[in-house]
Amino acid sequence: YYLYGGLNNMMRNQEHNVFLSPTTYAFSNLGGSVFIDSRASKQRKQLEISYAASNRSYDNRLMISYGTGLLKGGWSFAVSGSRRWANEGYVKGTFYDGWSYFASAEKMFNNKHFLSLTTMGSPSQFGRGGPATKEMFGLAGTHYYNPYWGFQNGEVRNASVNKSYQPLTVLSYEWRVNSKSVFNAAVSYITGKGKLSGIDWYNAPDPRPDYYRNLPSYYEATAPDVASQIENLLSSNEAMRQINWDNLYQANYFSYDSVINANGIAGNTVVGKRARYILADRVTENKKLGLNVFYNSTLSDAVQLTAGLSHQNQQSEYYLEVKDLLGAEFFVDWNQFAERDFPTNPDAYQNDLNNPNRLLYEGDKYGYDYKAFVKTTSAWGQLQFKSTHLDGFAALQLSTTKF
């Protein structure tokens, strides 16, 4: 649900169940549950344009929502769009830029059959604030110190940017069997990527401004004079507490190197500006297919039956991706820590043994690349009863998970 922010008007039709309590749509659980009915016929007939100002995740929000209500011919439509943005939050170096869209169409064939198609998405990105030690908070003089940013050509640049776009599409069908029984079925599909950027480096000093070897505490016991100088420098000069983007570009600009047997080709030597620093994305790419079917029937004034079947099939791929070479011509797919720990084993530091000494360019996968598959199927049933003095329910679920 957190993937679809900015759609407040379309998410108002909710049913909340707290702790272990009978539910209409799924098997109950200890954490409770929330069910959202986003079908077009359930949205208000409206045209709403709103603007909000905030000092939290964003500064501004503009939202437009439109719902037709039930039209002649049994059609209903609802659309919404919004943008939330902030050039900088109360933590320095952070920003927010989130867009959202929603569209739903529903056809009522008669009083018994309803078919609905809904799609929504929230392409968004925001600059993150990073954790820091108490020592850095003291040197910066604020608890809002952020080690993830610095100036580049006079502009604020955050190294840790979270990007996400994973649109959801739902096709649902409702059959009102009679006045006491309802059958529902829905198929959903989610796809898209989440990316989190960060600095990666090879054979170069750690670029993080709060790296422990750059702090006064690292020198206090062995070189107190040096510790005092570093403390004065960090506390008086904000630039020393930030990422120095110019230094990263300069290191790459002067980094001419030869890669022998590049891309696993014997005798293939490539000479050029080999990146010491790059900006990389940690990528999670999801594909998720879901099926949910349930049947609800009022057996008597005191007893209600609900039964359902659900299935989810998810594939998630995790990998590193070169986002920005920071002025270099290429990067090499090596593991510098393995190279340090196993200096006599030339295979140890190859991230990809099938493609040794692989040259990397912007957009290439590297480092790690693996897929996770999860399949979950469950069948459940629930009996709910109530009388003048007693309410209760009994439920049973059988499920299997394979991953």
Backbone torsions as a table, in degrees:
resi	resn	phi	psi	omega
1	TYR	NA	-30.9	-178.6
2	TYR	-65.9	-15.7	-179.8
3	LEU	-75.6	-9.9	-171.2
4	TYR	-125.5	55.4	177.7
5	GLY	-75.3	165.1	175.8
6	GLY	80.5	12.8	-179.6
7	LEU	-119.2	39.8	-173.4
8	ASN	-52.3	-46.6	-174.3
9	ASN	-64.4	-28.4	-177.1
10	MET	-90.1	-4.2	-175.6
11	MET	-114.2	19.5	-173.7
12	ARG	-79.6	-23.4	-178.5
13	ASN	-82.7	88.7	-173.6
14	GLN	-124.3	148.8	172.2
15	GLU	-123.2	121.8	-178.0
16	HIS	-105.9	134.4	174.2
17	ASN	-122.9	126.7	-175.1
18	VAL	-100.8	129.7	177.1
19	PHE	54.3	-146.1	-179.8
20	LEU	-83.4	101.3	178.6
21	SER	-145.4	154.9	-178.2
22	PRO	-65.5	139.7	179.9
23	THR	-123.5	161.8	-177.3
24	THR	-93.1	-23.7	-166.3
25	TYR	-116.3	-16.5	-174.9
26	ALA	-160.4	173.4	178.8
27	PHE	-70.5	136.8	-177.8
28	SER	-69.1	156.0	177.2
29	ASN	-148.1	166.6	-173.7
30	LEU	-62.9	-31.1	-176.9
31	GLY	-81.5	1.4	-176.2
32	GLY	76.8	-174.3	-178.0
33	SER	-159.9	155.7	176.7
34	VAL	-130.9	129.9	178.7
35	PHE	-119.2	132.3	-176.3
36	ILE	-118.0	124.8	177.1
37	ASP	-98.9	103.7	-174.6
38	SER	-102.6	10.5	-178.0
39	ARG	-64.1	149.6	-173.5
40	ALA	-60.7	-36.9	-177.9
41	SER	-69.2	-16.3	-179.5
42	LYS	-93.6	-1.0	178.8
43	GLN	-91.0	151.0	179.7
44	ARG	-66.4	146.3	170.4
45	LYS	-75.8	111.1	-169.5
46	GLN	-165.7	160.4	161.7
47	LEU	-131.0	112.7	-176.4
48	GLU	-125.7	128.9	174.4
49	ILE	-122.7	124.0	-175.6
50	SER	-136.5	151.4	175.2
51	TYR	-131.1	138.2	178.9
52	ALA	-133.7	144.2	174.3
53	ALA	-114.6	140.6	-175.0
54	SER	-146.1	164.3	173.8
55	ASN	-123.6	28.7	-179.6
56	ARG	-107.1	-117.1	-177.5
57	SER	-64.9	-31.4	-178.9
58	TYR	-138.6	164.0	176.7
59	ASP	-93.8	-35.0	-173.0
60	ASN	-134.4	146.9	172.5
61	ARG	-142.1	127.6	175.2
62	LEU	-118.4	129.0	-174.9
63	MET	-137.4	136.1	176.0
64	ILE	-128.1	129.4	-179.7
65	SER	-134.8	141.7	-179.9
66	TYR	-142.5	132.7	175.9
67	GLY	-134.5	135.5	-176.5
68	THR	-86.7	-19.4	-168.1
69	GLY	71.1	-168.6	-179.2
70	LEU	-81.4	120.5	-178.9
71	LEU	-97.5	170.2	174.4
72	LYS	-63.6	142.3	-176.4
73	GLY	91.1	-3.2	176.0
74	GLY	83.8	14.1	180.0
75	TRP	-92.8	149.3	171.7
76	SER	-138.6	141.6	178.8
77	PHE	-135.6	147.6	175.8
78	ALA	-150.1	135.7	178.0
79	VAL	-137.5	153.9	176.7
80	SER	-154.6	148.6	175.8
81	GLY	-148.8	147.2	-179.6
82	SER	-153.9	162.0	172.1
83	ARG	-139.0	136.0	174.7
84	ARG	-123.6	131.6	-176.1
85	TRP	-152.0	156.8	173.6
86	ALA	-155.9	129.9	177.5
87	ASN	-68.9	-33.3	175.9
88	GLU	-158.8	136.4	176.7
89	GLY	-85.9	-170.1	179.2
90	TYR	-73.5	-14.2	169.9
91	VAL	-93.9	124.7	-176.0
92	LYS	-60.5	141.8	177.3
93	GLY	87.5	-6.3	179.9
94	THR	-92.8	155.3	175.1
95	PHE	-151.7	169.6	-179.3
96	TYR	-147.4	134.3	176.2
97	ASP	-148.6	101.2	-176.2
98	GLY	-126.1	129.7	175.8
99	TRP	-112.7	153.7	178.6
100	SER	-145.8	147.0	175.0
101	TYR	-142.0	153.8	-179.7
102	PHE	-149.4	137.0	175.5
103	ALA	-147.7	134.3	-179.7
104	SER	-141.9	137.3	175.8
105	ALA	-131.5	137.5	-178.1
106	GLU	-138.1	141.2	178.8
107	LYS	-120.4	124.3	173.5
108	MET	-98.4	109.6	-176.7
109	PHE	-76.4	-36.3	171.4
110	ASN	-160.5	-162.7	-178.1
111	ASN	-75.4	1.3	-176.1
112	LYS	-117.3	-27.9	-171.8
113	HIS	-119.9	129.4	-178.5
114	PHE	-134.3	131.9	178.2
115	LEU	-124.5	130.6	-174.1
116	SER	-134.5	141.3	174.4
117	LEU	-126.7	124.7	-177.6
118	THR	-131.2	137.7	174.3
119	THR	-136.1	146.5	179.8
120	MET	-154.6	157.1	178.3
121	GLY	-164.8	157.6	180.0
122	SER	-139.0	78.7	173.9
123	PRO	-65.8	121.1	-174.4
124	SER	-147.8	159.4	173.5
125	GLN	-150.9	147.2	177.5
126	PHE	-152.0	145.5	175.8
127	GLY	-82.9	130.4	-172.5
128	ARG	-90.4	153.0	167.4
129	GLY	-95.9	142.4	-174.3
130	GLY	-106.1	156.1	175.0
131	PRO	-71.2	154.6	179.6
132	ALA	-149.0	164.1	179.9
133	THR	-83.4	163.4	177.6
134	LYS	-60.3	-33.5	178.9
135	GLU	-60.9	-43.3	-179.8
136	MET	-70.6	-36.1	175.7
137	PHE	-59.8	-40.5	179.3
138	GLY	-66.8	-42.9	180.0
139	LEU	-66.3	-36.1	-179.9
140	ALA	-80.5	-20.1	-178.8
141	GLY	73.9	22.7	179.8
142	THR	-157.4	148.7	174.6
143	HIS	-83.3	-1.2	179.1
144	TYR	-102.4	21.0	177.3
145	TYR	-61.7	137.0	-178.4
146	ASN	-129.2	114.5	-177.6
147	PRO	-83.4	2.6	-170.9
148	TYR	-90.8	2.2	-172.2
149	TRP	-133.9	168.1	175.0
150	GLY	-167.8	174.5	179.4
151	PHE	-92.0	138.9	171.4
152	GLN	-131.7	117.1	-176.1
153	ASN	53.0	39.0	177.2
154	GLY	80.5	-0.6	-179.8
155	GLU	-109.1	144.1	177.0
156	VAL	-70.8	131.2	176.2
157	ARG	-131.4	125.0	179.7
158	ASN	-99.7	130.3	-179.3
159	ALA	-77.9	-24.7	-175.9
160	SER	-108.8	93.8	-178.5
161	VAL	-115.0	128.5	178.4
162	ASN	-98.9	121.5	176.9
163	LYS	-119.7	140.2	-179.7
164	SER	-148.4	136.2	170.3
165	TYR	-153.4	105.9	-178.0
166	GLN	-136.0	81.3	-176.1
167	PRO	-64.6	150.0	-178.9
168	LEU	-120.6	135.2	175.2
169	THR	-127.5	133.7	-178.3
170	VAL	-130.4	127.6	172.5
171	LEU	-111.5	119.8	-174.8
172	SER	-128.4	152.3	-178.4
173	TYR	-135.4	134.7	177.6
174	GLU	-125.7	132.4	177.5
175	TRP	-123.9	112.0	176.2
176	ARG	-86.1	92.5	-172.3
177	VAL	-58.5	-48.1	175.0
178	ASN	-156.9	-168.7	-175.9
179	SER	-68.9	-12.3	-176.5
180	LYS	-118.2	-4.7	-174.4
181	SER	-134.8	139.8	179.5
182	VAL	-136.2	136.1	175.9
183	PHE	-116.2	131.9	178.9
184	ASN	-129.2	143.8	175.0
185	ALA	-142.7	142.7	180.0
186	ALA	-146.1	140.3	173.4
187	VAL	-119.2	131.3	-178.7
188	SER	-128.5	154.4	178.8
189	TYR	-144.3	129.4	176.8
190	ILE	-121.5	135.2	174.3
191	THR	-144.8	162.6	178.5
192	GLY	136.5	-173.1	-174.0
193	LYS	-132.3	149.8	166.8
194	GLY	-120.3	133.0	-177.0
195	LYS	-129.0	139.7	175.9
196	LEU	-132.2	116.8	-174.3
197	SER	-89.3	158.9	177.0
198	GLY	-169.3	163.7	-178.9
199	ILE	-82.7	133.4	171.8
200	ASP	-120.9	153.4	-176.3
201	TRP	-151.1	163.1	178.3
202	TYR	-142.4	130.2	175.7
203	ASN	51.4	48.8	-178.1
204	ALA	-153.9	158.6	178.8
205	PRO	-63.3	149.2	176.2
206	ASP	-59.7	123.1	-173.6
207	PRO	-84.2	-3.4	-175.3
208	ARG	-72.5	129.7	-176.8
209	PRO	-65.9	-23.0	179.7
210	ASP	-105.0	21.9	175.3
211	TYR	-59.2	136.8	-168.4
212	TYR	-61.0	-27.8	179.7
213	ARG	-77.1	-7.6	177.1
214	ASN	-97.0	1.7	-173.7
215	LEU	-102.6	154.8	-179.6
216	PRO	-57.5	-36.0	-175.9
217	SER	-61.3	-25.4	-178.6
218	TYR	-70.2	-24.4	-175.1
219	TYR	-109.6	-3.3	-172.9
220	GLU	-57.6	-42.6	-175.2
221	ALA	-76.9	-35.1	-173.2
222	THR	-101.7	-29.8	-176.9
223	ALA	-145.6	76.2	-176.1
224	PRO	-61.3	-31.4	178.1
225	ASP	-65.6	-42.0	177.6
226	VAL	-64.5	-41.1	178.3
227	ALA	-59.3	-40.8	-179.7
228	SER	-66.7	-40.5	178.6
229	GLN	-64.4	-42.6	179.2
230	ILE	-65.2	-39.1	179.2
231	GLU	-62.2	-44.4	178.9
232	ASN	-63.6	-40.0	-177.8
233	LEU	-67.5	-45.4	-177.8
234	LEU	-69.0	-36.4	-177.5
235	SER	-77.2	-25.7	-175.8
236	SER	-98.7	-17.3	-174.7
237	ASN	-125.6	105.4	-177.3
238	GLU	-61.5	-31.6	-178.5
239	ALA	-61.3	-28.0	179.1
240	MET	-74.5	-14.6	178.0
241	ARG	-99.4	13.1	-178.3
242	GLN	-122.2	166.6	172.7
243	ILE	-70.4	131.6	178.9
244	ASN	-95.4	88.5	-177.3
245	TRP	-62.3	-35.4	179.9
246	ASP	-61.2	-39.9	178.3
247	ASN	-63.9	-37.2	179.8
248	LEU	-66.1	-43.3	178.3
249	TYR	-65.6	-40.0	179.5
250	GLN	-64.9	-40.7	178.8
251	ALA	-61.1	-40.0	178.8
252	ASN	-72.4	-36.7	-176.5
253	TYR	-63.4	-36.7	-177.9
254	PHE	-97.4	11.9	-176.0
255	SER	-97.5	75.8	174.7
256	TYR	-86.2	132.1	-175.7
257	ASP	-149.2	158.9	177.0
258	SER	-112.5	128.9	176.3
259	VAL	-108.4	112.2	-177.1
260	ILE	-84.9	142.0	-177.9
261	ASN	53.9	44.3	-178.0
262	ALA	-60.8	142.2	179.8
263	ASN	58.6	26.2	176.9
264	GLY	74.2	12.2	-179.0
265	ILE	-98.8	116.6	-178.6
266	ALA	-60.7	132.0	178.7
267	GLY	82.1	-1.2	-179.8
268	ASN	-89.2	101.7	179.6
269	THR	-107.2	125.0	-179.1
270	VAL	-113.6	129.3	-179.9
271	VAL	-116.9	134.4	178.9
272	GLY	174.0	-171.1	-179.9
273	LYS	-79.2	98.8	-179.5
274	ARG	-84.3	128.0	-175.3
275	ALA	-67.4	130.3	167.8
276	ARG	-90.1	-30.5	178.8
277	TYR	-129.5	140.8	172.6
278	ILE	-138.7	165.3	169.5
279	LEU	-105.3	124.1	-175.8
280	ALA	-119.4	153.0	174.7
281	ASP	-107.3	131.1	167.3
282	ARG	-89.4	112.2	-168.8
283	VAL	-107.3	136.2	168.0
284	THR	-120.6	117.0	-177.4
285	GLU	-110.9	118.5	-172.8
286	ASN	-111.9	144.0	168.5
287	LYS	-137.2	120.1	-173.1
288	LYS	-137.2	120.0	177.8
289	LEU	-109.0	130.8	-178.2
290	GLY	-129.2	146.3	175.2
291	LEU	-132.7	132.0	179.9
292	ASN	-138.8	123.4	179.5
293	VAL	-129.5	134.4	175.1
294	PHE	-148.8	155.5	-177.0
295	TYR	-131.1	131.9	-179.0
296	ASN	-126.3	130.9	-178.4
297	SER	-142.2	134.6	175.4
298	THR	-90.4	107.0	-175.9
299	LEU	-77.5	-33.5	177.7
300	SER	-161.0	-179.7	178.2
301	ASP	-62.7	-20.3	-174.8
302	ALA	-108.7	-15.7	-171.9
303	VAL	-129.8	134.5	177.1
304	GLN	-130.3	135.2	-178.9
305	LEU	-110.1	135.3	174.0
306	THR	-135.3	135.0	178.1
307	ALA	-141.9	150.4	-177.0
308	GLY	-155.7	167.3	177.5
309	LEU	-140.3	134.3	178.8
310	SER	-138.0	151.6	178.2
311	HIS	-146.4	136.8	175.9
312	GLN	-132.7	133.6	179.0
313	ASN	-127.7	112.1	-173.5
314	GLN	-125.0	137.4	172.0
315	GLN	-123.3	124.7	178.2
316	SER	-123.5	129.8	177.7
317	GLU	-111.9	134.7	-177.2
318	TYR	-121.1	128.5	179.4
319	TYR	-161.0	164.7	171.3
320	LEU	-95.4	147.0	-179.4
321	GLU	-138.0	135.3	177.5
322	VAL	-71.6	119.6	-178.8
323	LYS	-96.4	-44.0	-175.6
324	ASP	-150.0	125.1	178.8
325	LEU	-80.2	-2.6	176.3
326	LEU	52.2	47.9	175.0
327	GLY	89.6	-8.9	178.6
328	ALA	-83.3	173.8	-179.6
329	GLU	-98.1	-29.4	-180.0
330	PHE	-162.9	164.2	174.2
331	PHE	-124.9	160.5	-178.7
332	VAL	-116.9	137.5	-174.1
333	ASP	-80.9	69.0	178.7
334	TRP	-117.4	154.1	174.7
335	ASN	-103.6	106.0	-173.8
336	GLN	-67.2	-28.2	-179.1
337	PHE	-74.6	-36.6	174.9
338	ALA	-67.8	-36.3	177.5
339	GLU	-62.8	-36.5	178.4
340	ARG	-71.1	-40.0	-175.2
341	ASP	-80.9	-26.6	-178.6
342	PHE	-130.1	66.9	-172.5
343	PRO	-66.0	-21.2	-177.5
344	THR	-94.9	-0.6	-178.8
345	ASN	-110.9	102.5	-176.2
346	PRO	-67.9	-17.7	179.0
347	ASP	-84.0	-20.8	-172.0
348	ALA	-63.3	-35.9	-174.6
349	TYR	-93.8	6.8	174.2
350	GLN	-83.1	118.8	175.6
351	ASN	-68.8	-28.0	-178.7
352	ASP	-131.2	101.2	-178.6
353	LEU	-67.2	-22.9	177.6
354	ASN	-75.4	-19.6	179.5
355	ASN	-136.8	70.8	-176.9
356	PRO	-65.3	148.5	178.5
357	ASN	55.9	39.5	-175.8
358	ARG	-72.6	129.1	176.6
359	LEU	-83.1	136.3	-175.7
360	LEU	-114.5	141.2	177.2
361	TYR	-128.2	170.6	-176.3
362	GLU	-59.2	131.2	-177.9
363	GLY	96.2	-9.2	-179.2
364	ASP	-80.3	144.5	171.3
365	LYS	-79.3	148.8	177.2
366	TYR	-160.9	177.2	174.0
367	GLY	75.4	-77.4	178.2
368	TYR	-141.2	153.7	179.4
369	ASP	-160.5	106.5	-179.4
370	TYR	-145.3	160.4	-178.1
371	LYS	-119.5	144.7	174.5
372	ALA	-117.9	133.5	180.0
373	PHE	-117.7	130.5	179.2
374	VAL	-132.4	127.4	175.1
375	LYS	-125.4	127.7	179.6
376	THR	-130.9	129.8	177.6
377	THR	-131.1	136.5	-179.9
378	SER	-146.3	147.8	173.0
379	ALA	-127.3	139.1	-174.1
380	TRP	-146.8	158.4	176.4
381	GLY	-145.0	152.5	-176.1
382	GLN	-147.2	134.1	172.4
383	LEU	-115.1	125.9	179.4
384	GLN	-117.4	130.9	-179.2
385	PHE	-132.2	153.1	179.2
386	LYS	-150.4	146.0	176.8
387	SER	-138.8	-171.8	-176.9
388	THR	-61.1	-37.0	-173.5
389	HIS	-118.4	-2.0	-172.9
390	LEU	-148.2	131.9	171.9
391	ASP	-120.2	148.9	178.3
392	GLY	-169.6	171.7	176.1
393	PHE	-154.6	156.3	174.7
394	ALA	-132.4	137.2	-176.7
395	ALA	-141.3	149.2	179.2
396	LEU	-138.7	136.4	177.2
397	GLN	-132.7	136.2	172.4
398	LEU	-116.2	125.6	-175.9
399	SER	-141.6	156.7	176.1
400	THR	-138.1	140.9	179.4
401	THR	-129.9	133.8	178.8
402	LYS	-131.3	129.3	179.0
403	PHE	-146.4	NA	NA
